[in-house]
Amino acid sequence: MSIDFDPKLAYLNYIKQNQVEITPAASSQLTQILDRCQWESPQTALEWNNLAVTALIAAESCDNALTHGLYAEIAFEAVKTGSELNQHPLCLAHLALINCMLGNYSDAAEIAFSAFINNLQPTYTEAEIDPGIVYIPPLTRTHITNGRSEQLERILNTNNGYTQAMLMLTEVLCRTQIALDNQTGLRLLHLMNQLMPDLIFPNIRLGIYSIGDRALEGLVYLHRAGELALDHPTILQSLYLAYRDLEQPDSANHWQQIGVDYGSQRLAKLPWRWTDLKIDSPYTCIPFDTDLLLTVPASLQNSTTRCLLAEGDWFERELEFWRQSIQPGMNVIDIGASFGVYTFSAALRVGDQGTVYAIEAFSESVNCLAETCRINQLKNVKVFNNAIGDRDCTARLVLQTSSEFNYLAADEEIIDPDTPIEQVNCTTLDLFVQQSNIERIDVIKISTEGSELQILIGCEQILTKFAPTIIYNSYTSKGIDLAAAEYLIDRGYELFRYQPYLQQLIPLVNEADFAEVLKAIAIPTSGVKI
């Protein structure tokens, strides 16, 4: 397998760039690993693993899509070859990791869990194998503590390959979940915390998601993170919100005041702007997409607030495609804008010559959207408090514990009197565009809980006149939405899923292709470029 980069130099630069601190003994060990590896003609599973790791690093630092893909292919083929030798669990760990990076979560989970179970016996009977080198992708985009550096330090300061593999496999198992905000995700986070209790990032995530699940012991993990890095804005904001949720205003005020004190000493003010809000404000603000503040409910019971604090970004892989696709000057419509993850990612990219139309039925979300526009002084976002469907009417918005699952009730649906609802104005997208005097539409995003087909039926003229790219929820709580897929295909669209890492569009042809796809991407046939 031919490589055109210096693997030893690539790995040493990777360690340096991530500010990984390793002991003198671990440094000597790392030097020996890099010097002894037969990079051009690997013979062992560990050597194939090491080659794959350096290829992944080369791919990460490469801006050219073609070269990036070639390095990724080298890495994938290397770990597959090494895994077939069945001699070192690190190779299996990286094979599972690459599958995660490619969005193949089921395959990744199967590989990682099997390797984890098989690795338990030798790890806890103190058997030893040679250590290797490891790769961990960037964990966040914005303000979170660099969890990658923490993980790398912990793994590289270990002199046993079995222990290295256990730590890597735990990390990979967490990544096999599209979102960690569920019982399986919590179990995996607890597992990671058992193996790495002294790391900041796992404690932050476990604390936030536990409290979101109403498990008050999550406070222990947040306090533990505070002991490790009390001056970190995410930790302090999470403690502030957690005690607000417990209706303990004195404790919430204590953590906010500490945030005020630390924030006043920092040159970077954005992560501390939440401390400017009143203690009883219904909203808080979180840094998002590099240099924007997103307004969200001031509660860890809200899934958007939890995710942005715990991960530093939204969990959907299609957001990466969205960010790449939106160009200056575009007109974008976001139906079901919620708290604006897609709306404001688009706003940063369309510039002054473009416009984002954020349409949302839920009043709390509309208030947050408007507040985000205000504090960021955004003039290219227009917010509308509407529902979109297949006709003009007054509709009932049924409110759920998690607002992402709010839905429009059918006319015949009988709703329990105790169920909270909001009366909302509903219109078709065709009529909305006509009344708003919109002369061009480039991209439409639809995120609703089961109303996708009705929305598409109500924008027949738009599909014919503008032929926009459409990103829509292809999977809801009711399952795969094949009706919406068939409707778009009948109108000259081709459907794709987005493959992260390689940044490719993969055709959706059969129902089975929709597995693990949250949002499908519909492109008019004349505009398809893969």
C-alpha positions in Angstrom: 0.0 0.0 0.0 1.7 3.2 -1.2 1.6 6.3 0.9 2.8 9.8 0.0 3.1 11.4 3.5 5.5 11.0 6.4 3.5 8.9 8.9 5.9 9.5 11.8 5.9 13.3 11.3 2.1 13.3 10.8 1.5 11.7 14.2 4.0 13.8 16.1 2.3 16.9 14.6 -1.1 15.6 15.6 0.1 15.2 19.2 1.6 18.7 19.2 -1.4 20.4 17.6 -3.8 18.8 20.2 -1.5 19.8 23.0 -1.3 16.3 24.3 0.8 15.9 27.4 2.5 12.6 27.8 4.9 11.3 30.4 8.6 10.8 29.6 8.0 7.0 29.7 5.1 7.3 27.3 7.1 9.6 25.0 9.9 7.1 24.8 7.3 4.4 24.1 5.7 6.5 21.3 9.0 7.1 19.7 9.8 3.3 19.6 6.3 2.6 18.1 6.8 5.1 15.3 10.4 4.1 14.6 9.8 0.3 14.5 6.6 0.3 12.4 7.0 -0.9 8.9 5.0 1.8 7.2 5.5 0.7 3.6 4.8 -3.0 4.2 2.9 -3.6 7.4 3.1 -7.2 8.6 1.1 -7.2 11.9 -2.4 -6.1 12.8 -0.8 -3.4 15.0 1.3 -2.0 12.1 -1.8 -1.9 9.9 -3.6 -0.1 12.8 -0.8 2.5 13.0 -0.8 3.1 9.3 -4.6 3.6 9.4 -4.2 6.1 12.2 -1.7 8.2 10.3 -3.8 8.1 7.2 -6.8 9.4 9.1 -4.7 12.3 10.4 -3.5 13.0 6.9 -7.1 13.1 5.7 -8.1 15.4 8.5 -5.5 18.0 7.6 -6.4 17.8 3.9 -8.6 20.4 2.2 -8.8 18.7 -1.2 -11.8 16.4 -1.3 -10.2 13.9 -3.7 -7.0 13.6 -1.6 -9.1 13.4 1.6 -11.0 10.5 0.1 -7.8 8.7 -0.9 -6.4 8.9 2.6 -9.7 7.8 4.0 -9.6 4.8 1.7 -6.1 3.9 2.8 -7.2 4.0 6.4 -10.3 1.9 5.8 -8.4 -0.8 3.8 -5.6 -0.8 6.4 -7.9 -1.5 9.4 -9.8 -4.1 7.4 -6.6 -5.9 6.5 -5.4 -5.7 10.1 -8.7 -6.8 11.6 -8.6 -10.0 9.4 -5.3 -10.9 11.1 -7.2 -10.9 14.4 -4.2 -10.1 16.5 -4.8 -6.7 18.1 -8.0 -5.1 19.4 -6.9 -1.6 18.6 -7.3 -2.4 14.9 -10.9 -3.5 15.5 -11.5 -0.3 17.6 -10.4 1.9 14.7 -12.4 -0.2 12.2 -15.5 0.5 14.3 -14.5 4.2 14.6 -14.2 4.6 10.8 -17.6 3.0 10.3 -19.0 5.6 12.8 -17.4 8.4 10.9 -19.0 7.1 7.7 -22.4 7.0 9.4 -22.5 3.1 9.4 -23.6 3.1 13.1 -25.1 -0.4 13.2 -21.9 -2.0 11.8 -19.8 0.1 14.1 -21.8 -0.9 17.2 -21.6 -4.6 16.3 -17.8 -4.5 15.8 -17.1 -2.4 18.8 -19.4 -4.3 21.2 -18.0 -7.7 20.2 -14.4 -6.4 20.5 -15.2 -4.8 23.9 -16.6 -8.1 25.4 -13.7 -10.1 24.0 -11.3 -7.6 25.4 -12.6 -7.7 29.0 -10.9 -11.0 30.1 -7.4 -10.1 29.1 -7.7 -6.5 30.4 -8.9 -7.5 33.8 -6.5 -10.4 34.2 -3.6 -8.0 33.5 -2.5 -9.7 30.3 -0.4 -7.4 28.1 0.1 -6.7 24.4 2.1 -4.0 22.7 0.6 -0.6 22.7 -0.1 1.3 19.5 -1.1 4.8 18.3 -4.7 6.0 18.3 -6.8 8.5 16.4 -9.8 10.4 17.9 -11.8 12.7 15.5 -12.6 16.3 16.7 -15.3 16.0 19.2 -16.8 19.5 18.9 -16.9 22.6 16.8 -17.0 25.4 19.3 -16.7 26.0 23.0 -16.5 22.6 24.7 -13.3 21.6 26.5 -11.1 19.7 24.1 -12.2 16.3 24.9 -10.0 14.8 22.2 -6.9 16.0 24.0 -8.1 14.5 27.2 -8.8 11.1 25.6 -5.5 11.0 23.7 -3.6 11.8 26.8 -5.3 9.0 28.8 -4.8 6.4 26.1 -1.2 7.3 25.1 -0.1 7.3 28.7 -1.1 3.7 28.9 1.5 1.0 28.2 -0.8 -1.9 27.6 -2.5 -2.4 24.2 -5.5 -4.1 25.9 -6.2 -1.1 28.1 -5.7 1.3 25.1 -8.3 -0.8 23.2 -10.8 -0.7 26.1 -10.6 3.1 26.3 -10.9 3.4 22.5 -13.8 1.0 22.2 -15.7 2.8 24.9 -15.3 6.1 23.0 -16.5 4.4 19.8 -19.5 2.8 21.5 -20.7 6.3 22.5 -20.3 7.4 18.9 -22.4 4.6 17.6 -25.5 6.4 18.9 -26.9 9.1 16.6 -27.7 11.0 19.8 -26.8 10.2 23.4 -30.0 11.7 24.8 -31.6 8.3 25.5 -31.3 5.3 27.9 -28.7 3.5 25.7 -26.6 6.7 25.4 -26.7 7.1 29.2 -25.6 3.5 29.7 -22.6 4.0 27.4 -21.7 7.3 29.0 -21.8 5.7 32.4 -19.5 3.0 31.0 -17.0 5.6 29.7 -17.1 7.4 33.1 -16.3 4.1 34.9 -13.1 3.7 32.8 -12.2 7.4 32.6 -13.7 9.1 35.7 -11.1 11.9 35.8 -11.8 13.4 32.4 -13.8 16.7 32.1 -15.7 16.1 28.9 -17.3 12.7 29.8 -18.4 14.2 33.2 -20.0 17.2 31.5 -22.0 15.0 29.1 -23.0 12.5 31.7 -24.1 15.2 34.0 -26.2 17.1 31.5 -27.9 14.1 29.9 -28.6 12.5 33.4 -30.4 15.7 34.6 -32.2 15.9 31.3 -33.5 12.3 32.1 -34.5 13.6 35.6 -31.7 11.6 37.3 -30.6 14.1 39.9 -27.4 12.2 40.5 -26.2 14.0 37.3 -25.3 16.8 39.6 -22.5 14.7 41.0 -20.9 14.5 37.5 -21.2 18.3 36.9 -19.7 19.0 40.3 -16.9 16.6 39.5 -16.3 18.4 36.2 -16.2 21.6 38.2 -13.5 20.2 40.5 -11.5 19.5 37.4 -12.1 22.9 35.6 -14.2 25.3 37.6 -13.4 28.2 35.2 -15.0 26.5 32.2 -18.2 28.3 31.0 -20.1 25.2 30.0 -19.7 23.6 33.4 -20.8 26.7 35.2 -23.8 27.3 32.9 -24.8 23.6 33.3 -24.7 23.9 37.1 -26.7 27.1 36.9 -29.4 25.5 34.7 -29.5 22.3 36.8 -30.2 24.2 40.0 -32.8 26.3 38.2 -34.5 23.1 37.2 -34.4 22.0 40.8 -36.1 25.4 41.8 -33.1 26.3 44.0 -32.6 30.0 42.9 -29.9 30.7 45.6 -27.7 27.8 44.2 -28.4 28.9 40.6 -27.4 32.4 41.5 -24.2 31.2 43.1 -23.0 29.5 39.9 -24.1 32.4 37.7 -22.1 34.8 39.9 -19.0 32.6 39.7 -19.5 32.8 35.9 -19.8 36.6 36.1 -16.5 36.7 38.0 -14.6 34.4 35.6 -16.1 36.0 32.5 -15.0 39.4 33.5 -11.4 38.2 33.4 -11.6 36.6 29.9 -10.9 38.2 26.6 -13.2 35.8 24.8 -16.6 37.1 26.0 -19.0 35.0 23.8 -19.0 31.8 26.0 -19.9 34.0 29.1 -22.7 36.0 27.6 -25.2 33.8 29.4 -24.1 35.4 32.7 -25.6 38.8 31.5 -29.1 37.5 31.6 -31.4 37.9 34.7 -31.5 34.9 37.0 -35.1 34.3 36.2 -34.8 34.7 32.4 -36.8 32.1 30.5 -33.9 31.9 28.1 -30.2 31.3 28.1 -27.7 31.6 25.2 -25.1 29.2 24.0 -22.2 29.8 21.5 -23.1 28.1 18.2 -21.4 27.7 14.8 -18.2 29.6 15.8 -19.4 33.2 16.4 -23.1 33.2 17.0 -25.2 33.1 20.2 -28.2 30.9 20.0 -31.1 31.6 22.4 -32.7 28.5 23.9 -34.9 27.7 26.9 -33.1 28.1 30.2 -33.6 24.4 31.2 -31.7 21.1 30.9 -35.1 19.6 30.3 -35.0 21.0 26.8 -33.3 18.7 24.3 -31.8 21.5 22.2 -30.3 23.1 25.3 -28.9 19.8 26.5 -27.4 18.9 23.1 -25.7 22.2 22.4 -24.2 22.3 25.9 -23.1 18.7 26.0 -21.8 18.4 22.4 -21.1 22.0 21.3 -23.2 21.4 18.1 -26.4 19.7 16.9 -26.2 15.9 16.5 -27.7 15.5 13.0 -25.1 14.6 10.4 -27.1 16.3 7.7 -26.3 19.6 9.3 -22.8 19.2 7.8 -24.3 18.9 4.3 -26.5 21.9 5.0 -23.5 24.1 6.0 -21.6 23.0 2.8 -24.6 23.6 0.5 -25.8 27.0 1.6 -24.1 29.7 -0.4 -24.0 33.5 -0.3 -27.1 35.1 -1.9 -29.4 32.1 -1.5 -33.0 32.3 -0.3 -33.7 29.5 2.2 -36.9 28.4 3.9 -36.8 26.5 7.2 -40.1 24.9 8.0 -40.3 23.7 11.6 -37.3 26.0 12.5 -37.6 25.0 16.2 -34.8 27.0 18.1 -32.9 27.8 14.9 -30.0 25.3 14.5 -30.6 25.2 10.8 -31.9 28.7 10.4 -28.9 30.4 11.9 -26.4 28.1 10.3 -27.9 29.2 7.0 -28.0 32.9 8.0 -24.3 32.9 8.6 -23.8 31.6 5.0 -26.3 33.4 2.8 -24.8 36.8 3.8 -26.4 40.2 3.3 -27.7 39.3 -0.2 -29.6 36.2 0.9 -32.5 35.7 3.2 -33.6 32.9 5.6 -37.3 32.5 6.2 -37.8 30.7 9.6 -41.3 29.3 9.9 -42.3 27.9 13.3 -45.6 27.1 14.9 -44.6 26.8 18.6 -44.7 30.2 20.4 -41.8 29.5 22.7 -39.5 28.6 19.8 -40.7 31.7 17.9 -39.7 33.9 20.9 -36.2 32.3 20.9 -35.8 32.8 17.2 -36.6 36.5 17.5 -34.3 36.9 20.5 -31.4 35.2 18.6 -31.9 37.7 15.7 -31.9 40.6 18.2 -28.8 39.7 20.2 -26.8 38.9 17.0 -28.2 41.8 15.1 -29.2 39.6 12.2 -31.2 41.3 9.4 -31.2 38.4 6.9 -33.6 36.2 9.0 -37.3 36.7 8.9 -39.3 34.8 11.6 -42.9 33.7 11.1 -45.3 32.2 13.7 -47.1 29.8 11.3 -47.8 26.2 10.6 -47.4 25.0 7.0 -49.7 22.3 5.5 -51.9 21.5 2.5 -54.6 24.2 3.1 -55.4 27.4 4.9 -57.0 26.7 8.3 -56.6 27.1 12.0 -54.9 24.0 13.4 -54.1 22.5 16.8 -50.5 22.1 17.7 -50.1 19.3 20.3 -47.3 20.1 22.7 -45.0 17.3 23.8 -42.4 17.2 26.5 -39.7 17.6 23.9 -40.8 20.4 21.6 -39.1 18.7 18.6 -42.0 16.2 18.8 -44.8 18.8 18.7 -47.3 17.9 15.9 -50.4 19.2 14.2 -53.4 17.2 15.1 -55.6 15.8 12.4 -59.1 17.3 12.3 -60.7 14.0 13.5 -58.1 13.4 16.3 -59.6 13.5 19.8 -57.2 15.1 22.2 -57.3 14.6 25.9 -58.4 17.8 27.7 -55.3 17.8 29.9 -53.0 17.7 26.9 -51.5 21.2 26.2 -52.2 22.6 22.8 -51.7 25.9 20.9 -54.1 27.2 18.2 -52.0 28.1 15.2 -52.6 29.6 11.8 -51.8 27.1 9.0 -51.2 28.0 5.4 -49.7 26.4 2.3 -46.1 27.1 1.3 -47.3 28.2 -2.1 -49.5 30.9 -0.6 -46.9 31.9 2.0 -44.3 32.5 -0.8 -46.9 34.4 -2.9 -47.9 36.7 0.0 -44.3 37.2 1.1 -43.3 38.2 -2.5 -40.4 35.7 -2.5 -39.0 35.6 -6.0 -36.5 32.8 -5.7 -36.1 29.7 -3.4 -32.9 27.7 -3.4 -33.3 25.3 -0.4 -36.2 24.2 1.8 -35.7 22.3 5.0 -38.8 20.6 6.5 -38.6 19.4 10.1 -42.1 18.4 11.4 -43.5 15.4 13.1 -45.4 13.7 10.4 -46.6 16.7 8.3 -44.0 16.4 5.5 -46.3 15.0 2.9 -49.0 17.7 3.6 -46.4 20.4 3.3 -45.1 19.1 0.0 -48.7 18.8 -1.4 -49.1 22.5 -0.5 -46.0 23.6 -2.4 -46.7 22.1 -5.8 -46.2 25.5 -7.6 -42.9 26.0 -5.8 -41.6 22.6 -6.9 -42.5 23.4 -10.5 -41.3 27.0 -10.6 -38.2 27.0 -8.4 -37.1 23.3 -8.2 -35.4 23.9 -4.8 -33.2 21.3 -3.0 -35.3 19.9 -0.2 -34.0 18.4 3.1 -36.8 16.8 5.0 -37.5 14.5 8.0 -37.6 11.0 6.4 -38.0 9.3 9.7 -40.5 10.3 12.4 -41.8 8.6 15.5 -44.2 6.8 13.2 -41.4 5.3 11.1 -40.0 5.9 7.6 -42.0 8.4 5.6 -42.2 6.6 2.2 -45.2 8.7 1.1 -43.2 11.9 1.0 -40.4 10.1 -0.8 -42.7 8.8 -3.5 -44.3 12.2 -3.9 -41.0 13.9 -4.6 -39.8 11.1 -6.9 -43.0 11.5 -9.0 -42.2 15.2 -9.4 -38.7 14.7 -10.8 -36.6 14.5 -7.7 -33.9 12.0 -6.7 -33.4 11.1 -3.1 -30.1 10.8 -1.2 -28.6 10.3 2.2 -25.6 12.2 3.3 -22.5 10.2 4.1 -20.4 12.2 6.6 -16.6 12.3 6.6 -16.4 11.4 2.8 -19.0 14.1 2.3 -20.9 12.2 -0.4 -24.5 11.8 -1.4 -25.6 8.2 -1.6 -28.8 7.4 -3.6 -31.8 6.2 -1.7 -33.4 3.6 -3.9 -35.0 1.0 -1.6 -36.8 1.2 1.7 -33.9 -0.4 3.4 -31.6 2.4 2.3 -33.5 4.7 4.7 -32.2 2.9 7.8 -30.4 5.3 10.1 -31.3 8.3 7.9 -32.9 11.1 9.9 -33.2 13.5 7.0 -33.4 12.7 3.3 -32.0 15.1 0.7 -34.1 15.6 -2.4 -32.5 17.1 -5.5 -34.2 17.8 -8.8 -32.9 15.4 -11.5 -31.5 18.3 -13.5 -29.4 19.4 -10.6 -28.0 16.2 -9.3 -24.2 16.2 -8.8 -22.6 13.4 -6.8 
